[in-house]
Amino acid sequence: MRRDTQSDGSDPQERWQRALCDLALHQLDDLDEHLGQLRDGPPPSPAATPPPPERGSLLSRVGSAEWNLLTDEASWSGELFQILGRDPAAAPLTLDELPSVVLDEDRRRLTAMVTDCLVDAKPIDGEFRIVRPDGEARTVHMMGEPVLDSDGSTSSMWAVLRDVSELRRSQRTVSETRDSLQRHRAHTEHRLAVELQEAVLPPWHGSLRLPHQGPQTLDLAARCLRSSTSAMIGGDWYDALELADGETLLSVGDLTGHGVAVASGMAALLGAVRGMAMAGTQPGQLMSWLNQLLDATVQPALGSAVCCRYRPDTRTLAWAQAGHPAPLLFRDGTGRRLNSPDGVLLGATSGAVYAQAEETLEVGDLLVLHTDGLVPGHSAADSVNLLLDLGPRLGEADTAQDCVRLVVDEFGESEREGDACVLVARVTY
């Protein structure tokens, strides 16, 4: 590359200064040291010998070289001998010999950079690793350009080589530390989310036990299935709660997202569901207020849910839904999906109104509530059909826990992208 200067390019000190300036602009972390060296200028006379740089200083890590293509001679600075670990009394390596000190996997890169420089007049700017005579490997950053004769042909090539081993080692340490901290943070968040979810959801190990004051009217069981592709906990929930008036609250839902914030939001949402249900709020109105609550949160979120109130004296199920799969009702080994009343996703729009439906149940009926993703790898419609196909086998199960175990055995081992919950209620009285 032709340099637009008044010099004829014969002064190696001047070329070294130019190279150092380019390197300083490329490596901003050493800008002050480079500029200080350039400000001091070259020695006052060729006979003056500057003191050797201290080992580990900036100058000891930067060396210069020039290869004359016409005479096949090479000229190295003392610092370059030190960087490459070679005896200063030995002859400098020619361009043909230089690859001999480079690691095998980096030789092609060096050869390509030198070829592009000599043939196409492209500046050199790249890194490669060298092996010193003592066996130590070092990383070297090389910058250079060709020197052209008046006729435009390449007469020589100069370069500045910098030992960046310590810099790259520090960068790797920082990267490894950052990765370690990120893994630790992810593990901590996962543990907190799991603990929070387990603290607010009813235990699913065994049948759900409600503090019934009279005869047990529902046999209940539930299960939460974890994602196999994500370490983050989602916002899925299930709940069964005996209310003050003797009715039973059944609900499942899903808050979009993953992590501690979503698990915390799910806990708050579930607390609101329980509080409003305990106060006697019917499912349709409960969904409307739940939508207002989610719409008013600081961080916008979307959720889906099914909320049911079961009246044991009449065996009536009153329920509402917000953009969620409808409950499945199994009777005498045959299943069907309940007709969904109107209801949009929670948090989707302000002032949404949610309709309410009622279903009369019979002793022996089986009700299955679930969140999206219970049957992974299938559309919502196909998932419902696959669950309904379990009707004959569910009809033969003795308990709600057996039904949950059947569903988990059928679909729980499949790879799933997100969490999923299933709640089973069998009418016993």
C-alpha positions as CSV (number, residue, x, y, z in Angstrom):
1,M,0.0,0.0,0.0
2,R,1.5,3.4,-1.0
3,R,2.0,5.8,1.9
4,D,1.2,9.5,1.2
5,T,4.2,11.0,3.0
6,Q,7.1,13.2,2.1
7,S,9.6,10.5,3.2
8,D,11.2,8.1,0.8
9,G,10.4,5.2,3.2
10,S,14.1,4.5,3.9
11,D,14.1,5.4,7.6
12,P,13.1,2.3,9.7
13,Q,12.6,4.5,12.8
14,E,9.9,6.5,11.0
15,R,8.2,3.4,9.7
16,W,8.3,2.0,13.3
17,Q,6.6,5.1,14.6
18,R,3.9,4.9,12.0
19,A,3.3,1.3,12.9
20,L,3.1,2.0,16.6
21,C,0.5,4.8,15.8
22,D,-1.6,2.3,13.9
23,L,-1.3,-0.2,16.6
24,A,-2.3,2.3,19.3
25,L,-5.5,3.2,17.4
26,H,-6.2,-0.5,17.1
27,Q,-5.6,-1.4,20.7
28,L,-7.2,1.4,22.8
29,D,-6.3,-0.1,26.1
30,D,-2.6,0.8,25.5
31,L,-3.3,4.2,23.8
32,D,-1.6,6.3,26.5
33,E,1.7,4.3,26.4
34,H,1.9,4.3,22.6
35,L,1.2,8.0,22.3
36,G,3.9,8.7,25.0
37,Q,6.4,6.8,22.9
38,L,5.5,8.6,19.7
39,R,5.7,12.0,21.5
40,D,9.3,11.3,22.6
41,G,10.3,10.6,19.1
42,P,13.4,8.6,17.8
43,P,16.8,8.7,19.5
44,P,18.8,11.9,18.7
45,S,21.4,10.1,16.7
46,P,21.8,6.6,15.2
47,A,24.8,6.0,17.5
48,A,22.7,6.4,20.6
49,T,21.4,3.1,22.0
50,P,18.2,3.3,24.0
51,P,18.1,1.3,27.3
52,P,16.5,-2.1,26.9
53,P,12.8,-2.1,27.9
54,E,11.8,-3.7,31.2
55,R,10.4,-7.2,30.9
56,G,6.6,-7.0,30.9
57,S,6.5,-3.4,29.9
58,L,4.6,-2.2,26.8
59,L,7.8,-1.8,24.7
60,S,8.9,-5.4,25.6
61,R,5.7,-6.7,24.1
62,V,5.9,-4.7,20.8
63,G,8.5,-5.5,18.2
64,S,9.1,-4.4,14.6
65,A,10.4,-6.2,11.5
66,E,11.1,-5.5,7.8
67,W,11.6,-8.0,5.1
68,N,13.4,-6.9,1.9
69,L,12.0,-8.8,-1.0
70,L,14.7,-7.7,-3.3
71,T,17.7,-8.9,-1.2
72,D,15.8,-11.5,0.9
73,E,17.1,-9.8,4.0
74,A,15.3,-9.4,7.3
75,S,15.7,-6.8,10.0
76,W,14.2,-7.3,13.4
77,S,14.1,-5.1,16.5
78,G,15.5,-6.5,19.7
79,E,12.0,-6.6,21.2
80,L,10.9,-9.0,18.4
81,F,13.7,-11.4,19.3
82,Q,12.5,-11.3,22.9
83,I,8.8,-11.8,21.9
84,L,9.7,-14.9,19.8
85,G,12.2,-16.1,22.4
86,R,15.1,-16.2,19.9
87,D,18.8,-15.4,20.4
88,P,19.4,-11.7,19.4
89,A,22.8,-12.9,17.9
90,A,21.0,-15.3,15.5
91,A,19.8,-14.2,12.1
92,P,16.2,-12.9,11.8
93,L,13.8,-15.3,10.2
94,T,12.9,-14.6,6.6
95,L,9.2,-14.6,5.5
96,D,9.6,-18.1,4.3
97,E,11.0,-19.2,7.7
98,L,8.6,-17.4,9.9
99,P,5.8,-20.0,9.6
100,S,8.2,-22.5,11.2
101,V,7.6,-20.9,14.7
102,V,3.8,-20.8,14.2
103,L,1.4,-23.4,15.5
104,D,0.3,-25.8,12.8
105,E,-3.3,-24.8,12.9
106,D,-2.4,-21.0,12.5
107,R,0.1,-21.3,9.7
108,R,-2.5,-21.1,7.0
109,R,-3.9,-17.9,8.5
110,L,-0.4,-16.3,8.6
111,T,0.4,-17.4,5.0
112,A,-2.9,-15.9,3.8
113,M,-2.3,-12.6,5.5
114,V,1.3,-12.3,4.1
115,T,0.2,-13.4,0.6
116,D,-2.7,-10.8,0.5
117,C,-0.2,-8.1,1.6
118,L,2.4,-8.9,-0.9
119,V,0.1,-9.7,-3.9
120,D,-2.9,-7.5,-3.4
121,A,-1.3,-4.7,-1.2
122,K,-3.7,-5.4,1.6
123,P,-2.7,-4.3,5.1
124,I,-2.0,-7.1,7.6
125,D,-4.1,-7.1,10.8
126,G,-4.5,-10.4,12.5
127,E,-3.4,-12.8,15.3
128,F,-1.6,-16.2,15.4
129,R,0.1,-18.3,17.9
130,I,3.8,-19.0,18.0
131,V,5.9,-21.6,19.9
132,R,9.0,-20.3,21.5
133,P,12.2,-22.5,21.7
134,D,11.4,-23.3,25.4
135,G,8.0,-24.8,24.3
136,E,5.9,-21.8,25.6
137,A,3.0,-20.8,23.3
138,R,2.3,-17.1,22.9
139,T,-0.3,-15.2,21.0
140,V,1.0,-12.5,18.7
141,H,-1.0,-9.7,17.0
142,M,0.6,-8.6,13.7
143,M,0.0,-5.3,11.8
144,G,1.9,-4.4,8.6
145,E,1.8,-3.2,5.0
146,P,3.9,-3.5,1.9
147,V,6.4,-0.8,0.8
148,L,6.1,0.0,-2.9
149,D,8.7,1.2,-5.3
150,S,8.1,4.1,-7.6
151,D,6.8,1.7,-10.2
152,G,4.2,0.3,-7.8
153,S,5.9,-3.0,-7.3
154,T,6.4,-4.4,-3.7
155,S,10.0,-4.0,-2.6
156,S,9.6,-4.9,1.1
157,M,7.1,-5.5,3.9
158,W,7.3,-4.1,7.4
159,A,5.3,-5.1,10.4
160,V,4.7,-4.5,14.0
161,L,4.2,-7.6,16.2
162,R,2.7,-7.4,19.7
163,D,2.6,-10.1,22.3
164,V,-1.1,-10.1,23.4
165,S,-0.9,-13.4,25.4
166,E,-1.6,-11.8,28.7
167,L,-4.4,-9.7,27.3
168,R,-6.1,-12.7,25.7
169,R,-5.6,-14.7,28.9
170,S,-7.3,-11.9,30.9
171,Q,-10.1,-11.7,28.5
172,R,-10.7,-15.5,28.8
173,T,-10.6,-15.2,32.6
174,V,-13.2,-12.4,32.4
175,S,-15.4,-14.4,30.0
176,E,-15.1,-17.6,32.1
177,T,-15.9,-15.6,35.3
178,R,-18.9,-14.0,33.6
179,D,-20.2,-17.3,32.4
180,S,-19.8,-18.8,35.8
181,L,-21.7,-16.0,37.4
182,Q,-24.4,-16.3,34.8
183,R,-24.7,-20.0,35.5
184,H,-24.8,-19.4,39.3
185,R,-27.4,-16.7,38.8
186,A,-29.6,-19.0,36.6
187,H,-29.2,-21.8,39.1
188,T,-30.2,-19.5,42.0
189,E,-33.2,-18.1,40.1
190,H,-34.3,-21.6,39.2
191,R,-34.1,-22.7,42.8
192,L,-36.0,-19.7,44.0
193,A,-38.7,-20.1,41.4
194,V,-39.1,-23.8,42.3
195,E,-39.3,-23.1,46.0
196,L,-41.8,-20.3,45.4
197,Q,-43.9,-22.5,43.2
198,E,-43.8,-25.4,45.6
199,A,-44.7,-23.1,48.5
200,V,-47.9,-21.8,46.9
201,L,-49.2,-24.9,45.0
202,P,-50.9,-27.7,46.8
203,P,-48.6,-30.8,47.1
204,W,-49.0,-33.2,44.2
205,H,-47.3,-36.2,45.8
206,G,-50.4,-38.3,46.5
207,S,-54.0,-37.3,46.4
208,L,-55.0,-33.7,47.3
209,R,-56.4,-33.6,50.8
210,L,-59.0,-31.0,51.7
211,P,-60.1,-30.4,55.3
212,H,-63.7,-31.7,54.6
213,Q,-66.1,-31.1,57.5
214,G,-68.7,-33.5,55.9
215,P,-68.4,-36.5,53.6
216,Q,-65.7,-36.3,50.9
217,T,-67.5,-35.3,47.7
218,L,-64.5,-35.1,45.4
219,D,-61.4,-37.3,45.0
220,L,-58.6,-34.9,43.8
221,A,-55.1,-35.4,42.4
222,A,-52.8,-33.2,40.4
223,R,-49.3,-33.1,38.9
224,C,-46.9,-30.4,37.5
225,L,-44.7,-31.6,34.6
226,R,-41.4,-29.7,34.2
227,S,-40.0,-28.6,30.9
228,S,-37.3,-30.8,29.4
229,T,-35.7,-28.1,27.3
230,S,-35.6,-25.1,29.6
231,A,-34.2,-24.8,33.1
232,M,-36.5,-21.9,33.9
233,I,-39.7,-22.4,35.8
234,G,-42.9,-21.2,34.0
235,G,-46.0,-19.7,35.4
236,D,-48.3,-22.8,35.3
237,W,-50.4,-23.5,38.4
238,Y,-53.2,-25.7,39.7
239,D,-55.3,-25.3,42.8
240,A,-58.0,-27.0,44.8
241,L,-59.5,-25.2,47.8
242,E,-62.4,-25.9,50.1
243,L,-64.4,-22.6,50.5
244,A,-66.2,-21.3,53.5
245,D,-69.7,-22.1,52.1
246,G,-68.8,-25.8,51.6
247,E,-68.1,-25.4,47.8
248,T,-64.8,-26.4,46.3
249,L,-62.6,-24.1,44.1
250,L,-60.8,-25.9,41.2
251,S,-58.5,-23.9,39.0
252,V,-55.6,-24.2,36.6
253,G,-53.8,-21.4,34.7
254,D,-50.6,-20.2,33.0
255,L,-48.9,-16.9,33.2
256,T,-46.6,-16.2,30.2
257,G,-42.9,-16.2,30.6
258,H,-40.3,-17.9,32.8
259,G,-38.2,-17.2,35.9
260,V,-38.6,-15.8,39.4
261,A,-40.6,-12.8,38.3
262,V,-43.2,-15.0,36.5
263,A,-43.3,-17.4,39.5
264,S,-43.9,-14.4,41.8
265,G,-46.6,-13.1,39.5
266,M,-48.2,-16.5,39.4
267,A,-48.2,-16.6,43.2
268,A,-49.8,-13.2,43.4
269,L,-52.4,-14.2,40.8
270,L,-53.2,-17.4,42.6
271,G,-53.5,-15.6,45.9
272,A,-56.1,-13.2,44.3
273,V,-58.0,-16.2,42.9
274,R,-58.2,-17.8,46.4
275,G,-59.1,-14.6,48.1
276,M,-61.9,-13.7,45.7
277,A,-63.3,-17.2,45.7
278,M,-63.3,-17.4,49.5
279,A,-65.2,-14.1,49.5
280,G,-67.9,-15.8,47.4
281,T,-67.1,-14.3,44.0
282,Q,-68.5,-16.4,41.1
283,P,-66.1,-17.6,38.3
284,G,-67.3,-15.1,35.7
285,Q,-66.9,-12.0,37.9
286,L,-63.7,-13.5,39.3
287,M,-62.2,-13.6,35.9
288,S,-63.1,-10.0,35.2
289,W,-61.5,-8.8,38.3
290,L,-58.5,-11.0,37.7
291,N,-58.1,-9.4,34.3
292,Q,-58.2,-5.9,35.8
293,L,-55.6,-6.9,38.3
294,L,-53.2,-8.3,35.6
295,D,-53.9,-5.3,33.4
296,A,-52.9,-2.9,36.2
297,T,-49.6,-4.6,37.0
298,V,-46.3,-2.7,36.5
299,Q,-44.9,-5.3,34.1
300,P,-47.5,-6.2,31.4
301,A,-48.2,-9.9,31.2
302,L,-50.7,-12.3,29.7
303,G,-52.3,-15.2,31.3
304,S,-54.9,-17.9,30.7
305,A,-57.0,-19.7,33.3
306,V,-60.0,-21.9,34.1
307,C,-61.9,-21.3,37.4
308,C,-64.6,-23.6,38.7
309,R,-66.8,-23.7,41.8
310,Y,-68.3,-27.1,42.6
311,R,-71.5,-27.2,44.7
312,P,-71.7,-30.7,46.2
313,D,-75.3,-30.5,47.3
314,T,-76.5,-30.1,43.7
315,R,-73.4,-31.5,42.0
316,T,-73.3,-28.4,39.9
317,L,-70.1,-27.1,38.4
318,A,-70.1,-23.3,37.7
319,W,-67.0,-22.3,35.6
320,A,-65.4,-19.6,33.5
321,Q,-62.4,-19.4,31.3
322,A,-59.9,-16.9,30.0
323,G,-58.3,-18.1,26.7
324,H,-57.7,-21.5,28.3
325,P,-58.5,-25.1,27.2
326,A,-61.9,-26.2,28.5
327,P,-62.2,-28.9,31.1
328,L,-62.7,-32.5,29.9
329,L,-65.6,-34.5,31.3
330,F,-65.4,-38.3,31.3
331,R,-68.5,-40.3,32.1
332,D,-68.8,-44.1,31.8
333,G,-65.5,-44.3,29.9
334,T,-66.4,-41.7,27.3
335,G,-65.0,-38.1,27.3
336,R,-66.1,-34.8,25.9
337,R,-64.9,-31.2,26.0
338,L,-67.2,-28.8,27.8
339,N,-68.5,-26.0,25.7
340,S,-66.5,-22.9,26.6
341,P,-68.2,-19.6,27.7
342,D,-66.7,-16.5,26.2
343,G,-63.5,-15.2,27.7
344,V,-60.3,-13.6,26.3
345,L,-56.8,-13.9,27.7
346,L,-56.1,-12.2,31.0
347,G,-54.4,-8.9,30.5
348,A,-55.2,-8.7,26.8
349,T,-57.8,-5.9,27.1
350,S,-59.2,-3.7,29.7
351,G,-62.7,-4.1,30.9
352,A,-63.2,-7.5,29.4
353,V,-66.4,-9.4,30.4
354,Y,-66.3,-13.1,31.0
355,A,-69.3,-15.4,30.6
356,Q,-70.1,-18.2,33.0
357,A,-71.4,-21.7,32.3
358,E,-72.8,-24.5,34.5
359,E,-72.6,-28.3,34.2
360,T,-74.4,-30.9,36.3
361,L,-72.2,-33.8,37.3
362,E,-73.0,-37.3,38.5
363,V,-71.4,-39.7,40.9
364,G,-68.4,-41.3,39.1
365,D,-67.9,-38.5,36.7
366,L,-64.2,-37.5,36.1
367,L,-63.2,-33.9,35.4
368,V,-59.8,-33.2,33.9
369,L,-58.4,-29.6,34.0
370,H,-55.0,-29.0,32.3
371,T,-52.7,-26.3,31.0
372,D,-51.3,-25.9,27.4
373,G,-48.5,-28.3,26.6
374,L,-49.7,-31.3,28.5
375,V,-49.5,-33.3,25.3
376,P,-46.3,-31.9,23.7
377,G,-45.7,-31.9,20.0
378,H,-49.4,-31.6,19.1
379,S,-51.9,-28.8,18.3
380,A,-54.5,-27.9,20.9
381,A,-57.2,-29.8,19.0
382,D,-55.0,-32.9,18.6
383,S,-54.0,-32.7,22.3
384,V,-57.7,-32.7,23.4
385,N,-58.4,-35.7,21.1
386,L,-55.5,-37.7,22.5
387,L,-56.7,-37.0,26.1
388,L,-60.2,-38.0,25.2
389,D,-58.9,-41.3,23.8
390,L,-57.8,-42.2,27.3
391,G,-61.5,-42.3,28.3
392,P,-61.9,-46.1,28.6
393,R,-58.7,-46.5,30.6
394,L,-59.5,-43.5,32.9
395,G,-63.0,-45.1,33.5
396,E,-61.2,-48.2,34.8
397,A,-59.0,-46.3,37.3
398,D,-59.9,-46.6,40.9
399,T,-58.7,-43.2,42.2
400,A,-58.0,-39.7,40.9
401,Q,-54.3,-40.3,41.6
402,D,-54.4,-43.4,39.3
403,C,-55.9,-41.2,36.6
404,V,-53.1,-38.6,37.0
405,R,-50.5,-41.4,36.9
406,L,-52.1,-42.7,33.7
407,V,-51.8,-39.3,32.0
408,V,-48.2,-38.8,33.2
409,D,-47.2,-42.3,32.0
410,E,-48.8,-41.5,28.6
411,F,-47.4,-38.0,28.0
412,G,-45.0,-37.2,30.8
413,E,-41.9,-38.7,29.2
414,S,-42.2,-36.8,25.9
415,E,-39.9,-33.8,25.4
416,R,-41.8,-30.6,26.3
417,E,-40.8,-27.0,25.7
418,G,-42.7,-25.6,28.7
419,D,-44.2,-26.7,32.0
420,A,-47.7,-28.2,32.2
421,C,-50.2,-29.0,34.9
422,V,-53.0,-31.5,35.2
423,L,-55.8,-31.6,37.8
424,V,-58.2,-34.5,38.1
425,A,-61.4,-34.4,40.2
426,R,-63.7,-37.5,40.6
427,V,-67.2,-37.1,42.0
428,T,-67.5,-39.5,44.9
429,Y,-70.7,-38.4,46.7
